[in-house]
Amino acid sequence: MSEGFNASESNSPLPITNYDLIRQQQKLMKEQDEGLEALSSVIARQKEMGLAINEEVLDQNALIDDIDDLTAHTTNRIKKETNVLNIVRRKSSTCGLYVIIILLLLIIIVIASIPTIYL
């Protein structure tokens, strides 16, 4: 009944030597180094993207500042022209009244001179 002892059938763990521990640690460190290198390259790409985004934002801010300056200049010009138009409008209404007064005066003179011509 007793056959030979087979280590693979045993439930007990095999003894681990120092050499095996060192190999396992080196393997884990190598995997960690690979992971860190991958993480480093991802972070480097993100840094490049961040710098590119920063440059684009600076360019866009410069454009926005230019637009703001032009808009302020245009707004001032519109205000000045609006004031000029208001002055012209006031003067034109006064001028229109003078024209009406002169026309009425001419009509009165014409009407007043008609009866004297026929008499």
TORPA-310597 format. One record per residue: x, y, z of N, C-alpha, C in turn. Coordinates in steps of 0.2 Angstrom, whole numbers, plus 5000, padded with zeros to 4 digits. Each point is the difference from the previous one (the first is absolute). Layout:
N
XYZXYZXYZ...
END
This chain:
119
500449945000499650065000500450065000500550005003500550065000500450004994499850054996500450024994500550055002500450024995500550065002499750075001500350045003499750065002500150054993499550034998500050054994499950075003500550044998499950075003499550044997499849984994499550044996499349985003499949955004499449985002499950035007500550025003500050035007499750075000499650015005499750075001500450055004500649985002500550045003500350044995500250075002500450044995500749985000500350014994500749994999500450055003500649985003500450055003500250054995500150065001500250064996500750025002500450004995500750015001500150085000500650025002500250075000500050024992500349964996500150014993499350014997499549965002499350014997499750075002500150015007499850075002500350064996500649994999500450064997499750004992499949944997499750004993499350035000499649985005499350035000500050085001500550025005500050075001500350044994500449974997500350034993499550004995499649955000499450004995499550055001499850015007499550055002500350074999500750015001500350074999500050014992500149954996500050014993499350024998499549975002499350024998499850075003500350015006499850075002500450054996500649994998500450054996499650014993499849944997499650014994499450045001499649995005499450045002500250075001500550015003500350075001500250044994500349964995500250034994499450014996499549965000499450014996499650065003500050015007499750065003500450064998500649995000500550064999499850034993500049954995499850024993499350034999499549985004499450035000500050075003500350015005500150065004500450054995500549984997500350044995499650024994499649964998499550024994499550055003499749995006499650045003500350075001500650005002500450075001500050034994500249974994500050034994499450034998499449965001499450024998499850065004500250005007499850065004500450064998500649994998500450064997499750034993499849954996499650024994499450045001499649975005499450035002500150075003500550015004500250065003500250054994500449984995500150054995499450024996499549954999499450024996499650045004500049995007499650055004500350075000500650005000500450075000499850034993500149974995499850024993499350035000499549965002499350025000499950065005500350005005499950065005500350064996500550004996500350054997499550034995499749954996499550014995499350045004499949975005499450035004500150075002500650015002500250075002500050054994500349974995499950054994499350014998499649955000499350014998499750055005500149995007499850055005500250074999500650014998500250074998499750034994499949964995499750024994499250015001499749965005499350015001499950075004500550015005500050065004500150064995500450004996500150054995499450024996499749944997499450014996499450025004500049985006499450035005500150085001500650025001500150075001499950044993500149974994499950034994499250014999499749945002499250004999499750055005500350015006499750055004500150074997500650014998500250074997499550014994499949954995499650014995499350015002499849975005499350015002499950075003500450025003500050075002500050054994500449994995500050044994499350004997499749944999499349994997499550035004500050005007499650045004500050074999500650034999500150074999499750024993500149964995499850014993499249995000499749955004499350005000499750065003500350025006499750065003500150064995500550014997500150064995499649994994499949944998499649994994499250015001499849995006499350015002499950085001500550035002500050085001500050034993500449974996500150034993499349984996499749955001499449984997499450065002500150015006499550065003500150064996500750024999500150064997499850004993500049944996499850004993499350015000499649965005499350015000499850075001500350045005499950075001500150044994500549994997500150044994499549984994499849944999499549984995499350045002499949995007499350035002500050084999500650035001500150074999499950024993500349964995499950014993499349994998499749955003499349994998499550065002500250035006499650065003500150054995500750014998500150064996499749994993500049944997499649994994499350015000499749985006499350005001499850085001500450035004499950075001500050044994500549984995500150044994499549994995499649945000499549994995499450045000499750025005499450055000500250074997500650025001500250064997500150004993500249954997500149994993499350004996499549975003499450004996499650065002500150045004499650065002500250064996
END
